[in-house]
């Protein structure tokens, strides 16, 4: 069974640039969620994709966007990067639309540094 | 909105000591409650969960009981090992739109020494 994989693991961008982060969900999982974890903080929910549609969003501006593909893999795109976007971005997959009753499986994350 | 409050770390214990990490929550309704663990260099892993009041979750010697009357879900282990050194996150299930998501606390770092 292949777990959740994310790429790249580390990247550095400058303010104003755009970034795309990628996630392959665990085999058999149709739901992908993205979380932002700032240094020393708990993860914050960005949004969730289920069957290629965004079905819930946290308190993040529209410059955070995403996609889910037919194979359930997903991308997180962030435009017009700001210094505060520096964080660990976590992808989580599940077989249902979230953690209630089911388990979220997290990848190791993509660490983004914005200079 | 819903929120989770954890005790601040770091918590430093000697091997075989008793561990308690406090977690309280504020929520409407009756969320499920979780403890996740993040070992150095690894992703978050589910440690245990409880889905209703008075449920006890347990795994790898860790336990936590869902206390509705005190809105708490404290994590305990009777005898910690060096390998338990990690960051522990308390979380509750929450809804946004049709999505079910986790709301996390800020995490508590545990360091266990010989």
Contacts between the chains, C-beta under 8 A, distances in Angstrom:
chain1	res1	chain2	res2	distance
A	4	B	43	7.2
A	33	B	99	7.4
A	33	B	101	6.4
A	35	B	102	7.9
A	40	B	106	7.2
A	40	B	107	7.7
A	41	B	106	5.6
A	41	B	107	7.4
A	42	B	4	7.6
A	42	B	89	5.5
A	42	B	91	7.6
A	42	B	104	3.3
A	42	B	105	5.3
A	42	B	106	4.9
A	42	B	107	5.3
A	43	B	44	7.2
A	43	B	89	7.6
A	43	B	102	7.4
A	43	B	104	5.1
A	44	B	104	7.6
A	45	B	94	8.0
A	45	B	96	6.8
A	45	B	101	4.4
A	45	B	102	6.9
A	45	B	103	7.3
A	47	B	99	7.6
A	48	B	96	7.8
A	48	B	99	3.9
A	48	B	100	8.0
A	48	B	101	6.4
A	50	B	98	7.8
A	50	B	99	7.3
A	55	B	97	5.6
A	55	B	98	4.6
A	55	B	99	4.8
A	56	B	95	7.4
A	56	B	96	4.0
A	56	B	97	3.7
A	56	B	98	6.1
A	56	B	99	2.4
A	56	B	100	7.8
A	56	B	101	6.4
A	57	B	96	6.3
A	57	B	97	6.7
A	57	B	99	7.8
A	58	B	96	6.2
A	58	B	101	7.3
A	90	B	43	6.9
A	90	B	44	6.8
A	92	B	44	7.7
A	96	B	100	7.7
A	97	B	98	6.7
A	97	B	99	6.2
A	97	B	100	5.6
A	98	B	93	6.9
A	98	B	95	7.8
A	98	B	99	5.7
A	98	B	100	2.4
A	98	B	101	5.8
A	99	B	32	6.9
A	99	B	34	6.9
A	99	B	91	7.9
A	99	B	93	5.1
A	99	B	100	6.0
A	99	B	101	7.2
A	99	B	102	5.3
A	100	B	32	5.4
A	100	B	51	7.7
A	100	B	93	4.6
A	100	B	100	4.8
A	101	B	32	7.2
A	101	B	51	6.7
A	103	B	46	5.2
A	103	B	49	8.0
A	104	B	44	8.0
A	104	B	46	7.1
A	104	B	102	6.6
A	106	B	36	8.0
A	106	B	43	4.1
A	106	B	44	4.1
A	106	B	45	7.3
A	107	B	43	5.3
A	108	B	41	7.6
A	108	B	42	6.2
A	108	B	43	4.3
A	109	B	43	6.3
